[in-house]
Amino acid sequence: MEEREQIFLMHAQGKNSLTIGRALKRSPSTIYRELARNQDTHNYSPAKAHKLYTDRKRRARKKNWLSLLPSVNQF
């Protein structure tokens, strides 16, 4: 969450992904994806970004692949 707040502050100051990435020792593409994935109409919010992350993580649960195989269900 702290890193997202730093991204927010630097982005609000008009800094680009390369500059933010260097300051946070992250790849510029990581910063770019974070901003693109978690902003609505050019506004980035650290709290909203974290909520979107937790929602995505919850929805991405691992599936029980064995139950999807018909041959396993026959036994």
Residue pairs with C-beta under 8 A, 6 or more apart in sequence:
1 46
1 50
3 24
3 26
4 34
4 46
4 49
4 50
5 46
6 20
6 23
6 24
7 20
7 24
7 31
7 34
7 35
7 44
7 46
8 44
8 45
8 46
10 19
10 20
10 23
11 20
11 35
11 44
15 23
16 28
17 28
17 29
17 31
17 32
17 35
18 28
20 26
20 28
20 31
21 27
21 28
21 29
21 30
21 31
22 28
24 31
34 49
35 44
37 49
37 52
38 44
38 45
38 48
38 49
38 52
38 53
39 45
39 49
40 48
66 72
67 73
